[in-house]
Amino acid sequence: MTTGNEILPSRAGVATRSVRRSRRSARAARWSRRRGVLAAFSVLATAGFVGATLVPLVSFPNPAEATELDPLSLYASAVQDAQRYQAGDAPAVELERASEYTVYVTPTPTPTPTQSRSSASTRSSSWSPPFVSPNPGSAQAIAYDMVTARGWGDSEFACLVALWKKESGWRVNAYNASSGAYGIPQALPGRKMSSVGSDWETNAATQITWGLGYIQGRYGTPCGAWGKSQRSGWY
């Protein structure tokens, strides 16, 4: 019951307020749904980014690879291989030799020929024959007098001429560089003739005197020395 002084809402006012409340409720419902959609989209986007980042870094082996990487499988394979090698059932390993493969063998040094003692001594002294103008005719004249003085005849002189013509051509400065022989009688080495005279390098008489003494002491006569030279090439 009212006093009559109260202001009672009209039906139109009550309806207006009801409509307003309904609109606010609808807007609130729509905003809630929008926030839910945005939140769900954010979660899905984040999950997709993380998944795209991790996929290239992780690879999942197939069943065969997983079996190969299994420690128990690897251990079993190793044990089987060891048992096969002990039993002699392991396959033989063939080694192929490349066609371009070469074997280097250290070459055996070629032995150096042993030089004669006289040749080595001559070279070591660095001696060289002096400059002399030989005169074979004069040398033979000197030799003829010496041959006859020893009691040898013309036949012995003929053997002497043939012998020293072969050896030196009756040249006082004849020198054999390979052996070191020098002079008309080809003394080896030439300095042997210094026992007769110090001028053995240039004096034909000194060389002939030494040569006749060598022939007489070794072969007896010039023909004996010539015969030896014919048989062996030297006297």
PyRosetta script that sets phi, psi and omega in degrees:
from pyrosetta import init, pose_from_sequence

init()
pose = pose_from_sequence("MTTGNEILPSRAGVATRSVRRSRRSARAARWSRRRGVLAAFSVLATAGFVGATLVPLVSFPNPAEATELDPLSLYASAVQDAQRYQAGDAPAVELERASEYTVYVTPTPTPTPTQSRSSASTRSSSWSPPFVSPNPGSAQAIAYDMVTARGWGDSEFACLVALWKKESGWRVNAYNASSGAYGIPQALPGRKMSSVGSDWETNAATQITWGLGYIQGRYGTPCGAWGKSQRSGWY")
pose.set_psi(1, 138.9)
pose.set_omega(1, -178.9)
pose.set_phi(2, -113.5)
pose.set_psi(2, 165.1)
pose.set_omega(2, 179.0)
pose.set_phi(3, -87.7)
pose.set_psi(3, -19.0)
pose.set_omega(3, -178.0)
pose.set_phi(4, 101.1)
pose.set_psi(4, -11.6)
pose.set_omega(4, 179.2)
pose.set_phi(5, -92.4)
pose.set_psi(5, -17.6)
pose.set_omega(5, -178.3)
pose.set_phi(6, -70.1)
pose.set_psi(6, 150.5)
pose.set_omega(6, 177.4)
pose.set_phi(7, -96.3)
pose.set_psi(7, 112.4)
pose.set_omega(7, -178.8)
pose.set_phi(8, -93.0)
pose.set_psi(8, 135.9)
pose.set_omega(8, 179.6)
pose.set_phi(9, -65.1)
pose.set_psi(9, 146.0)
pose.set_omega(9, 178.9)
pose.set_phi(10, -85.4)
pose.set_psi(10, 166.0)
pose.set_omega(10, 178.1)
pose.set_phi(11, -64.2)
pose.set_psi(11, -34.5)
pose.set_omega(11, -179.8)
pose.set_phi(12, -67.4)
pose.set_psi(12, -39.7)
pose.set_omega(12, -179.8)
pose.set_phi(13, -66.2)
pose.set_psi(13, -41.9)
pose.set_omega(13, 179.7)
pose.set_phi(14, -63.4)
pose.set_psi(14, -38.1)
pose.set_omega(14, 179.7)
pose.set_phi(15, -66.8)
pose.set_psi(15, -39.3)
pose.set_omega(15, -179.2)
pose.set_phi(16, -63.3)
pose.set_psi(16, -42.9)
pose.set_omega(16, -179.6)
pose.set_phi(17, -66.2)
pose.set_psi(17, -35.2)
pose.set_omega(17, 178.6)
pose.set_phi(18, -65.4)
pose.set_psi(18, -40.0)
pose.set_omega(18, 179.6)
pose.set_phi(19, -65.0)
pose.set_psi(19, -40.8)
pose.set_omega(19, -178.7)
pose.set_phi(20, -63.8)
pose.set_psi(20, -43.3)
pose.set_omega(20, -179.9)
pose.set_phi(21, -63.8)
pose.set_psi(21, -36.9)
pose.set_omega(21, 179.6)
pose.set_phi(22, -65.3)
pose.set_psi(22, -39.2)
pose.set_omega(22, -179.9)
pose.set_phi(23, -66.7)
pose.set_psi(23, -41.7)
pose.set_omega(23, 179.5)
pose.set_phi(24, -64.3)
pose.set_psi(24, -38.2)
pose.set_omega(24, 179.1)
pose.set_phi(25, -66.0)
pose.set_psi(25, -37.2)
pose.set_omega(25, 179.4)
pose.set_phi(26, -67.2)
pose.set_psi(26, -41.4)
pose.set_omega(26, 179.6)
pose.set_phi(27, -64.9)
pose.set_psi(27, -40.3)
pose.set_omega(27, 179.9)
pose.set_phi(28, -63.8)
pose.set_psi(28, -39.3)
pose.set_omega(28, 179.1)
pose.set_phi(29, -65.3)
pose.set_psi(29, -42.0)
pose.set_omega(29, 179.1)
pose.set_phi(30, -64.9)
pose.set_psi(30, -40.7)
pose.set_omega(30, 179.3)
pose.set_phi(31, -64.4)
pose.set_psi(31, -37.9)
pose.set_omega(31, 177.4)
pose.set_phi(32, -64.1)
pose.set_psi(32, -45.2)
pose.set_omega(32, 178.5)
pose.set_phi(33, -61.9)
pose.set_psi(33, -39.9)
pose.set_omega(33, -179.7)
pose.set_phi(34, -64.4)
pose.set_psi(34, -42.3)
pose.set_omega(34, 178.9)
pose.set_phi(35, -64.1)
pose.set_psi(35, -37.4)
pose.set_omega(35, 178.7)
pose.set_phi(36, -65.2)
pose.set_psi(36, -40.7)
pose.set_omega(36, 179.1)
pose.set_phi(37, -65.3)
pose.set_psi(37, -43.2)
pose.set_omega(37, -179.8)
pose.set_phi(38, -63.9)
pose.set_psi(38, -40.4)
pose.set_omega(38, 179.3)
pose.set_phi(39, -64.3)
pose.set_psi(39, -42.2)
pose.set_omega(39, 179.2)
pose.set_phi(40, -65.0)
pose.set_psi(40, -39.1)
pose.set_omega(40, 178.7)
pose.set_phi(41, -65.2)
pose.set_psi(41, -39.5)
pose.set_omega(41, 179.1)
pose.set_phi(42, -63.4)
pose.set_psi(42, -43.1)
pose.set_omega(42, 179.8)
pose.set_phi(43, -63.1)
pose.set_psi(43, -43.5)
pose.set_omega(43, 180.0)
pose.set_phi(44, -65.3)
pose.set_psi(44, -41.0)
pose.set_omega(44, -179.8)
pose.set_phi(45, -64.1)
pose.set_psi(45, -42.5)
pose.set_omega(45, 179.0)
pose.set_phi(46, -63.5)
pose.set_psi(46, -43.6)
pose.set_omega(46, 179.1)
pose.set_phi(47, -63.0)
pose.set_psi(47, -39.8)
pose.set_omega(47, 178.9)
pose.set_phi(48, -64.8)
pose.set_psi(48, -41.1)
pose.set_omega(48, 179.7)
pose.set_phi(49, -64.2)
pose.set_psi(49, -44.7)
pose.set_omega(49, 179.4)
pose.set_phi(50, -63.8)
pose.set_psi(50, -41.2)
pose.set_omega(50, 179.2)
pose.set_phi(51, -64.3)
pose.set_psi(51, -41.4)
pose.set_omega(51, 178.9)
pose.set_phi(52, -65.7)
pose.set_psi(52, -30.7)
pose.set_omega(52, 179.6)
pose.set_phi(53, -75.5)
pose.set_psi(53, -36.5)
pose.set_omega(53, -175.1)
pose.set_phi(54, -86.2)
pose.set_psi(54, -24.1)
pose.set_omega(54, -175.4)
pose.set_phi(55, -60.1)
pose.set_psi(55, -46.0)
pose.set_omega(55, -178.8)
pose.set_phi(56, -65.6)
pose.set_psi(56, -23.6)
pose.set_omega(56, -176.1)
pose.set_phi(57, -85.6)
pose.set_psi(57, -14.1)
pose.set_omega(57, -176.8)
pose.set_phi(58, -120.6)
pose.set_psi(58, 127.8)
pose.set_omega(58, 176.3)
pose.set_phi(59, -120.5)
pose.set_psi(59, 133.8)
pose.set_omega(59, -178.3)
pose.set_phi(60, -99.9)
pose.set_psi(60, 117.8)
pose.set_omega(60, -178.9)
pose.set_phi(61, -65.8)
pose.set_psi(61, 150.3)
pose.set_omega(61, 175.2)
pose.set_phi(62, -75.9)
pose.set_psi(62, 172.7)
pose.set_omega(62, -176.6)
pose.set_phi(63, -58.2)
pose.set_psi(63, -36.5)
pose.set_omega(63, -179.6)
pose.set_phi(64, -66.2)
pose.set_psi(64, -44.9)
pose.set_omega(64, 179.6)
pose.set_phi(65, -66.2)
pose.set_psi(65, -37.1)
pose.set_omega(65, 178.4)
pose.set_phi(66, -62.3)
pose.set_psi(66, -36.6)
pose.set_omega(66, 178.3)
pose.set_phi(67, -66.8)
pose.set_psi(67, -39.0)
pose.set_omega(67, 179.9)
pose.set_phi(68, -67.1)
pose.set_psi(68, -35.0)
pose.set_omega(68, -177.7)
pose.set_phi(69, -84.6)
pose.set_psi(69, -8.0)
pose.set_omega(69, -179.6)
pose.set_phi(70, -66.4)
pose.set_psi(70, 123.7)
pose.set_omega(70, -178.4)
pose.set_phi(71, -55.5)
pose.set_psi(71, -38.0)
pose.set_omega(71, -179.5)
pose.set_phi(72, -66.4)
pose.set_psi(72, -38.2)
pose.set_omega(72, 178.2)
pose.set_phi(73, -67.3)
pose.set_psi(73, -42.6)
pose.set_omega(73, 178.4)
pose.set_phi(74, -61.5)
pose.set_psi(74, -42.4)
pose.set_omega(74, 179.5)
pose.set_phi(75, -63.6)
pose.set_psi(75, -41.9)
pose.set_omega(75, 179.5)
pose.set_phi(76, -63.8)
pose.set_psi(76, -40.1)
pose.set_omega(76, 178.9)
pose.set_phi(77, -64.2)
pose.set_psi(77, -42.2)
pose.set_omega(77, 179.9)
pose.set_phi(78, -62.8)
pose.set_psi(78, -41.4)
pose.set_omega(78, 179.3)
pose.set_phi(79, -64.7)
pose.set_psi(79, -40.7)
pose.set_omega(79, 178.4)
pose.set_phi(80, -63.4)
pose.set_psi(80, -42.9)
pose.set_omega(80, 179.0)
pose.set_phi(81, -62.6)
pose.set_psi(81, -41.7)
pose.set_omega(81, -179.8)
pose.set_phi(82, -64.1)
pose.set_psi(82, -41.1)
pose.set_omega(82, 178.7)
pose.set_phi(83, -65.0)
pose.set_psi(83, -37.0)
pose.set_omega(83, 178.4)
pose.set_phi(84, -66.0)
pose.set_psi(84, -40.2)
pose.set_omega(84, 179.4)
pose.set_phi(85, -67.6)
pose.set_psi(85, -37.7)
pose.set_omega(85, 177.7)
pose.set_phi(86, -66.5)
pose.set_psi(86, -34.9)
pose.set_omega(86, -179.5)
pose.set_phi(87, -81.2)
pose.set_psi(87, -8.7)
pose.set_omega(87, -179.8)
pose.set_phi(88, 80.8)
pose.set_psi(88, 15.5)
pose.set_omega(88, -179.7)
pose.set_phi(89, -94.3)
pose.set_psi(89, 1.5)
pose.set_omega(89, -178.3)
pose.set_phi(90, -69.8)
pose.set_psi(90, 141.4)
pose.set_omega(90, 179.3)
pose.set_phi(91, -65.3)
pose.set_psi(91, 141.0)
pose.set_omega(91, 179.4)
pose.set_phi(92, -69.9)
pose.set_psi(92, 141.8)
pose.set_omega(92, 179.2)
pose.set_phi(93, -97.0)
pose.set_psi(93, 122.2)
pose.set_omega(93, -179.2)
pose.set_phi(94, -98.2)
pose.set_psi(94, 129.5)
pose.set_omega(94, 177.9)
pose.set_phi(95, -104.9)
pose.set_psi(95, 125.0)
pose.set_omega(95, 179.6)
pose.set_phi(96, -98.9)
pose.set_psi(96, 135.4)
pose.set_omega(96, 179.1)
pose.set_phi(97, -95.8)
pose.set_psi(97, 126.5)
pose.set_omega(97, -178.1)
pose.set_phi(98, -65.4)
pose.set_psi(98, 146.1)
pose.set_omega(98, -177.4)
pose.set_phi(99, -66.9)
pose.set_psi(99, -27.4)
pose.set_omega(99, -177.2)
pose.set_phi(100, -88.1)
pose.set_psi(100, 3.0)
pose.set_omega(100, -178.4)
pose.set_phi(101, -71.3)
pose.set_psi(101, 130.8)
pose.set_omega(101, 179.1)
pose.set_phi(102, -128.3)
pose.set_psi(102, 151.5)
pose.set_omega(102, 179.8)
pose.set_phi(103, -108.6)
pose.set_psi(103, 124.2)
pose.set_omega(103, 179.5)
pose.set_phi(104, -92.0)
pose.set_psi(104, 125.0)
pose.set_omega(104, 178.6)
pose.set_phi(105, -115.7)
pose.set_psi(105, 127.7)
pose.set_omega(105, 179.9)
pose.set_phi(106, -63.4)
pose.set_psi(106, 122.8)
pose.set_omega(106, -177.6)
pose.set_phi(107, -66.5)
pose.set_psi(107, 144.0)
pose.set_omega(107, 177.3)
pose.set_phi(108, -76.8)
pose.set_psi(108, 125.6)
pose.set_omega(108, -178.3)
pose.set_phi(109, -62.5)
pose.set_psi(109, 137.8)
pose.set_omega(109, 178.8)
pose.set_phi(110, -74.3)
pose.set_psi(110, 124.8)
pose.set_omega(110, -178.7)
pose.set_phi(111, -65.0)
pose.set_psi(111, 138.9)
pose.set_omega(111, 179.2)
pose.set_phi(112, -83.6)
pose.set_psi(112, 128.6)
pose.set_omega(112, 179.5)
pose.set_phi(113, -58.3)
pose.set_psi(113, 138.7)
pose.set_omega(113, 179.4)
pose.set_phi(114, -74.9)
pose.set_psi(114, 126.4)
pose.set_omega(114, 179.8)
pose.set_phi(115, -82.7)
pose.set_psi(115, 150.7)
pose.set_omega(115, 177.8)
pose.set_phi(116, -67.3)
pose.set_psi(116, 150.1)
pose.set_omega(116, -177.5)
pose.set_phi(117, -62.0)
pose.set_psi(117, -39.2)
pose.set_omega(117, -179.1)
pose.set_phi(118, -68.1)
pose.set_psi(118, -38.6)
pose.set_omega(118, 179.7)
pose.set_phi(119, -67.2)
pose.set_psi(119, -42.6)
pose.set_omega(119, 179.9)
pose.set_phi(120, -64.6)
pose.set_psi(120, -40.3)
pose.set_omega(120, -179.3)
pose.set_phi(121, -66.8)
pose.set_psi(121, -34.8)
pose.set_omega(121, 179.4)
pose.set_phi(122, -68.1)
pose.set_psi(122, -42.7)
pose.set_omega(122, -178.9)
pose.set_phi(123, -68.5)
pose.set_psi(123, -37.2)
pose.set_omega(123, -178.1)
pose.set_phi(124, -65.8)
pose.set_psi(124, -27.7)
pose.set_omega(124, 179.9)
pose.set_phi(125, -78.7)
pose.set_psi(125, -9.5)
pose.set_omega(125, -179.2)
pose.set_phi(126, 51.1)
pose.set_psi(126, 38.5)
pose.set_omega(126, 179.1)
pose.set_phi(127, -82.7)
pose.set_psi(127, 144.4)
pose.set_omega(127, 175.6)
pose.set_phi(128, -134.5)
pose.set_psi(128, 144.2)
pose.set_omega(128, -177.2)
pose.set_phi(129, -66.4)
pose.set_psi(129, 144.6)
pose.set_omega(129, 179.3)
pose.set_phi(130, -76.3)
pose.set_psi(130, 166.5)
pose.set_omega(130, 177.5)
pose.set_phi(131, -81.1)
pose.set_psi(131, 119.2)
pose.set_omega(131, -179.7)
pose.set_phi(132, -139.2)
pose.set_psi(132, 143.0)
pose.set_omega(132, 174.2)
pose.set_phi(133, -93.4)
pose.set_psi(133, 104.5)
pose.set_omega(133, -176.3)
pose.set_phi(134, -71.3)
pose.set_psi(134, 151.7)
pose.set_omega(134, 177.0)
pose.set_phi(135, -135.7)
pose.set_psi(135, 85.8)
pose.set_omega(135, -176.4)
pose.set_phi(136, -57.7)
pose.set_psi(136, -37.0)
pose.set_omega(136, -178.8)
pose.set_phi(137, -64.3)
pose.set_psi(137, -44.9)
pose.set_omega(137, 178.2)
pose.set_phi(138, -63.7)
pose.set_psi(138, -37.8)
pose.set_omega(138, 179.9)
pose.set_phi(139, -65.8)
pose.set_psi(139, -39.3)
pose.set_omega(139, 179.5)
pose.set_phi(140, -68.0)
pose.set_psi(140, -34.0)
pose.set_omega(140, 178.2)
pose.set_phi(141, -65.7)
pose.set_psi(141, -40.7)
pose.set_omega(141, 177.5)
pose.set_phi(142, -65.3)
pose.set_psi(142, -40.1)
pose.set_omega(142, -178.7)
pose.set_phi(143, -67.0)
pose.set_psi(143, -36.3)
pose.set_omega(143, -178.9)
pose.set_phi(144, -62.4)
pose.set_psi(144, -42.9)
pose.set_omega(144, 179.3)
pose.set_phi(145, -63.3)
pose.set_psi(145, -39.5)
pose.set_omega(145, -178.9)
pose.set_phi(146, -70.5)
pose.set_psi(146, -34.8)
pose.set_omega(146, -179.6)
pose.set_phi(147, -66.6)
pose.set_psi(147, -47.1)
pose.set_omega(147, -179.6)
pose.set_phi(148, -67.0)
pose.set_psi(148, -31.9)
pose.set_omega(148, 178.2)
pose.set_phi(149, -66.3)
pose.set_psi(149, -24.2)
pose.set_omega(149, 178.1)
pose.set_phi(150, -87.9)
pose.set_psi(150, -2.3)
pose.set_omega(150, 177.5)
pose.set_phi(151, 88.8)
pose.set_psi(151, 13.6)
pose.set_omega(151, 178.1)
pose.set_phi(152, -92.3)
pose.set_psi(152, 144.6)
pose.set_omega(152, -178.4)
pose.set_phi(153, -86.7)
pose.set_psi(153, -172.1)
pose.set_omega(153, -177.3)
pose.set_phi(154, -65.5)
pose.set_psi(154, -30.6)
pose.set_omega(154, 179.2)
pose.set_phi(155, -63.6)
pose.set_psi(155, -38.3)
pose.set_omega(155, 177.5)
pose.set_phi(156, -68.0)
pose.set_psi(156, -36.9)
pose.set_omega(156, 178.3)
pose.set_phi(157, -65.0)
pose.set_psi(157, -39.3)
pose.set_omega(157, 178.3)
pose.set_phi(158, -60.9)
pose.set_psi(158, -41.7)
pose.set_omega(158, 177.0)
pose.set_phi(159, -62.8)
pose.set_psi(159, -37.3)
pose.set_omega(159, 179.5)
pose.set_phi(160, -66.8)
pose.set_psi(160, -40.8)
pose.set_omega(160, 179.2)
pose.set_phi(161, -61.2)
pose.set_psi(161, -46.4)
pose.set_omega(161, -179.5)
pose.set_phi(162, -64.0)
pose.set_psi(162, -40.5)
pose.set_omega(162, -177.6)
pose.set_phi(163, -63.7)
pose.set_psi(163, -51.1)
pose.set_omega(163, -174.9)
pose.set_phi(164, -80.0)
pose.set_psi(164, -19.3)
pose.set_omega(164, 171.2)
pose.set_phi(165, -66.6)
pose.set_psi(165, -38.8)
pose.set_omega(165, 177.6)
pose.set_phi(166, -69.1)
pose.set_psi(166, -38.6)
pose.set_omega(166, -175.1)
pose.set_phi(167, -76.5)
pose.set_psi(167, -44.9)
pose.set_omega(167, -170.2)
pose.set_phi(168, -139.4)
pose.set_psi(168, -6.3)
pose.set_omega(168, -174.9)
pose.set_phi(169, 69.6)
pose.set_psi(169, 17.5)
pose.set_omega(169, -179.2)
pose.set_phi(170, 62.1)
pose.set_psi(170, 30.7)
pose.set_omega(170, 178.1)
pose.set_phi(171, -98.0)
pose.set_psi(171, 131.1)
pose.set_omega(171, -175.4)
pose.set_phi(172, -68.8)
pose.set_psi(172, -23.3)
pose.set_omega(172, -177.8)
pose.set_phi(173, -109.2)
pose.set_psi(173, 21.1)
pose.set_omega(173, 179.2)
pose.set_phi(174, -65.7)
pose.set_psi(174, 129.1)
pose.set_omega(174, -175.3)
pose.set_phi(175, -136.6)
pose.set_psi(175, 126.7)
pose.set_omega(175, 176.5)
pose.set_phi(176, -98.0)
pose.set_psi(176, 103.6)
pose.set_omega(176, -175.1)
pose.set_phi(177, -65.7)
pose.set_psi(177, -29.6)
pose.set_omega(177, -177.8)
pose.set_phi(178, -74.1)
pose.set_psi(178, -33.0)
pose.set_omega(178, -178.3)
pose.set_phi(179, -109.0)
pose.set_psi(179, -24.8)
pose.set_omega(179, -177.5)
pose.set_phi(180, 92.7)
pose.set_psi(180, 3.4)
pose.set_omega(180, 179.0)
pose.set_phi(181, -68.1)
pose.set_psi(181, 146.6)
pose.set_omega(181, -174.7)
pose.set_phi(182, -146.6)
pose.set_psi(182, 150.1)
pose.set_omega(182, 172.1)
pose.set_phi(183, 89.7)
pose.set_psi(183, -178.8)
pose.set_omega(183, -178.4)
pose.set_phi(184, -61.0)
pose.set_psi(184, -45.2)
pose.set_omega(184, 179.9)
pose.set_phi(185, -85.9)
pose.set_psi(185, -0.3)
pose.set_omega(185, -178.7)
pose.set_phi(186, 56.1)
pose.set_psi(186, 57.4)
pose.set_omega(186, 175.8)
pose.set_phi(187, -66.8)
pose.set_psi(187, 141.2)
pose.set_omega(187, -176.2)
pose.set_phi(188, -127.6)
pose.set_psi(188, 107.6)
pose.set_omega(188, -8.6)
pose.set_phi(189, -77.9)
pose.set_psi(189, 170.2)
pose.set_omega(189, -174.8)
pose.set_phi(190, -62.9)
pose.set_psi(190, -28.6)
pose.set_omega(190, -177.1)
pose.set_phi(191, -66.8)
pose.set_psi(191, -10.0)
pose.set_omega(191, 174.7)
pose.set_phi(192, -58.0)
pose.set_psi(192, -32.3)
pose.set_omega(192, -176.4)
pose.set_phi(193, -71.0)
pose.set_psi(193, -8.2)
pose.set_omega(193, 177.6)
pose.set_phi(194, -68.1)
pose.set_psi(194, -13.5)
pose.set_omega(194, 176.4)
pose.set_phi(195, -66.7)
pose.set_psi(195, -19.7)
pose.set_omega(195, 178.5)
pose.set_phi(196, -95.7)
pose.set_psi(196, -38.6)
pose.set_omega(196, -178.5)
pose.set_phi(197, -168.2)
pose.set_psi(197, 150.1)
pose.set_omega(197, -179.8)
pose.set_phi(198, -72.3)
pose.set_psi(198, -14.7)
pose.set_omega(198, 179.6)
pose.set_phi(199, -92.2)
pose.set_psi(199, 27.4)
pose.set_omega(199, -174.6)
pose.set_phi(200, -61.1)
pose.set_psi(200, -20.3)
pose.set_omega(200, -177.6)
pose.set_phi(201, -77.3)
pose.set_psi(201, -26.6)
pose.set_omega(201, -171.4)
pose.set_phi(202, -127.6)
pose.set_psi(202, -12.5)
pose.set_omega(202, -173.9)
pose.set_phi(203, -100.1)
pose.set_psi(203, 118.4)
pose.set_omega(203, -179.7)
pose.set_phi(204, -65.9)
pose.set_psi(204, -37.9)
pose.set_omega(204, -178.5)
pose.set_phi(205, -62.9)
pose.set_psi(205, -40.5)
pose.set_omega(205, 178.5)
pose.set_phi(206, -64.0)
pose.set_psi(206, -42.3)
pose.set_omega(206, -179.2)
pose.set_phi(207, -67.3)
pose.set_psi(207, -42.0)
pose.set_omega(207, -178.8)
pose.set_phi(208, -67.3)
pose.set_psi(208, -39.7)
pose.set_omega(208, 178.4)
pose.set_phi(209, -59.6)
pose.set_psi(209, -45.8)
pose.set_omega(209, 178.6)
pose.set_phi(210, -65.1)
pose.set_psi(210, -40.5)
pose.set_omega(210, -177.2)
pose.set_phi(211, -65.6)
pose.set_psi(211, -41.4)
pose.set_omega(211, 179.2)
pose.set_phi(212, -67.8)
pose.set_psi(212, -35.5)
pose.set_omega(212, 177.5)
pose.set_phi(213, -66.7)
pose.set_psi(213, -37.6)
pose.set_omega(213, 178.3)
pose.set_phi(214, -66.1)
pose.set_psi(214, -43.1)
pose.set_omega(214, -178.5)
pose.set_phi(215, -65.3)
pose.set_psi(215, -43.8)
pose.set_omega(215, -178.2)
pose.set_phi(216, -65.9)
pose.set_psi(216, -40.6)
pose.set_omega(216, -177.9)
pose.set_phi(217, -72.5)
pose.set_psi(217, -27.4)
pose.set_omega(217, -175.2)
pose.set_phi(218, -102.4)
pose.set_psi(218, -38.5)
pose.set_omega(218, -173.8)
pose.set_phi(219, -121.3)
pose.set_psi(219, -7.4)
pose.set_omega(219, 177.6)
pose.set_phi(220, 91.7)
pose.set_psi(220, -52.8)
pose.set_omega(220, -177.1)
pose.set_phi(221, -142.9)
pose.set_psi(221, 164.1)
pose.set_omega(221, 175.9)
pose.set_phi(222, -59.9)
pose.set_psi(222, -35.5)
pose.set_omega(222, 179.0)
pose.set_phi(223, -68.2)
pose.set_psi(223, -32.6)
pose.set_omega(223, 174.9)
pose.set_phi(224, -64.2)
pose.set_psi(224, -40.2)
pose.set_omega(224, 178.0)
pose.set_phi(225, -68.5)
pose.set_psi(225, -37.9)
pose.set_omega(225, 179.0)
pose.set_phi(226, -65.2)
pose.set_psi(226, -40.3)
pose.set_omega(226, 177.9)
pose.set_phi(227, -62.1)
pose.set_psi(227, -41.0)
pose.set_omega(227, 177.4)
pose.set_phi(228, -63.5)
pose.set_psi(228, -40.0)
pose.set_omega(228, 179.5)
pose.set_phi(229, -65.0)
pose.set_psi(229, -36.3)
pose.set_omega(229, 178.7)
pose.set_phi(230, -67.4)
pose.set_psi(230, -34.3)
pose.set_omega(230, -177.9)
pose.set_phi(231, -78.9)
pose.set_psi(231, -40.2)
pose.set_omega(231, -172.4)
pose.set_phi(232, -115.7)
pose.set_psi(232, -13.3)
pose.set_omega(232, -178.6)
pose.set_phi(233, 92.7)
pose.set_psi(233, -5.2)
pose.set_omega(233, 177.7)
pose.set_phi(234, -147.8)
pose.set_psi(234, 167.4)
pose.set_omega(234, 179.1)
pose.set_phi(235, -137.3)
pose.dump_pdb("model.pdb")
